[in-house]
Amino acid sequence: GLSYRWIFNNQTLYVQGDARRFVSQETGNLYIAKVEPSDVGNYTCVVTNPKAEQSVWGPPTPLTLRSDGLMGEYEPKIEVRFPETTYAAKGSSVQLECFALGK
């Protein structure tokens, strides 16, 4: 399978164990809760195919803070992308992702 990582201002962004940020290994999306001034900068997604030993870099995406505090198009909603059926072996671990977005 593919793996996803993010580069922040030309440095690898380590989000393992970070309570505010999460990278979905299902979609590659980066989620940031409670954006802070230190989050402002350029984010670049890197997708790696370990079998092909190849990585592809996306274009940088700038993140800026709005001074008016408005969310714009991002009204509150729940993002759920569960597979229709999830199978797991007894004793194994399963990760289901559900995100609440918005203000």
C-alpha positions in Angstrom: 0.0 0.0 0.0 0.8 3.6 -0.3 2.1 5.7 2.6 1.6 9.4 3.1 3.7 12.1 4.8 3.8 15.8 4.9 6.6 18.3 4.6 6.2 21.7 6.4 8.3 24.6 5.2 10.7 22.1 3.6 11.1 19.9 6.7 9.5 16.6 7.5 6.4 17.1 9.6 6.3 14.6 12.5 2.7 14.1 13.6 3.0 10.8 15.4 1.7 11.3 18.9 0.7 14.9 18.2 -2.7 15.5 19.7 -3.5 18.4 17.3 -2.5 16.9 14.0 -3.2 13.6 12.2 -2.3 12.2 8.8 -4.9 9.7 7.5 -3.1 6.7 6.0 -6.4 5.9 4.2 -6.7 9.2 2.3 -3.4 11.1 3.0 -5.3 14.1 4.3 -3.6 16.2 7.0 -6.0 17.3 9.8 -5.1 20.1 12.2 -7.3 20.9 15.2 -7.2 24.4 16.6 -4.8 26.1 14.2 -2.1 28.2 15.8 0.2 30.8 14.4 3.0 28.2 14.4 1.0 26.2 11.9 1.3 28.9 9.2 3.5 27.9 6.3 3.7 25.7 3.3 2.6 22.1 3.4 3.6 19.5 0.8 2.2 16.0 0.6 4.5 13.1 -0.3 3.0 9.8 -1.4 5.3 6.8 -1.4 4.9 3.4 -3.0 7.3 1.1 -1.1 7.0 -1.7 -3.7 7.9 0.5 -6.6 10.4 2.4 -4.3 9.1 5.6 -5.6 7.8 8.9 -4.1 5.7 11.6 -5.6 5.6 15.2 -4.2 2.5 17.3 -4.5 2.6 21.1 -5.0 3.1 23.2 -1.8 -0.1 24.3 -0.2 0.1 27.5 1.9 -1.8 27.8 5.2 -2.5 31.3 6.4 -4.6 32.5 9.4 -7.7 34.6 8.7 -7.7 37.8 10.8 -11.6 37.9 10.8 -12.0 34.4 12.5 -14.5 33.3 9.9 -14.5 29.7 8.7 -15.6 30.5 5.1 -16.9 27.4 3.3 -15.9 25.1 6.2 -19.2 24.9 8.1 -19.4 22.3 10.9 -19.8 18.7 9.6 -18.7 15.2 10.4 -16.4 13.5 7.9 -16.9 9.7 7.9 -15.3 7.5 5.2 -15.8 4.0 6.5 -15.6 1.1 4.1 -18.9 -0.7 3.5 -17.6 -3.7 5.5 -14.5 -3.9 7.7 -13.0 -7.3 8.4 -10.6 -8.0 11.2 -9.0 -11.2 12.6 -9.7 -11.9 16.3 -7.2 -10.2 18.5 -6.1 -7.7 15.7 -6.3 -3.9 15.8 -8.7 -1.9 13.6 -8.5 1.8 12.9 -11.7 3.7 11.9 -11.4 7.3 11.1 -14.1 9.9 11.9 -13.4 13.6 11.9 -15.5 16.6 13.1 -14.6 19.6 11.0 -15.6 23.2 11.5 -15.8 25.8 14.2 
